[in-house]
Amino acid sequence: MAGEGEVIACHTLEVWNEKVKEANESKKLIVIDFTASWCPPCRFIAPVFADMAKKFTNVVFFKIDVDELQDVAKEFKVEAMPTFVYMKEGNIVDRVVGAAKDEIHEKLMKHGGLVASA
């Protein structure tokens, strides 16, 4: 699995299946950013999401481009970008639609994200 503090970008179904299986087995909170290259709010929130990955080292952060992995976006019923899906052990526990930085952060805290000591 990628190092702590990184966002794991999945560009193929094979990589996604392998990485999400590893993440589920770790029993850590998973946050998936469903994004698109043509989406201005997605580009706005991307560096914020990357910064959260550095702070919440006990959480696994994924980035999925909906145009590259349409089947994964459909599986998670993504209808707008960005959409952030929170999972624990394969079960969806929450979601945020839109580049709502504070809400994304609140749900990280709610579902067990601990800020790493600096």
Disulfide bonds with the S-S distance in Angstrom:
Cys39-Cys42 2.47
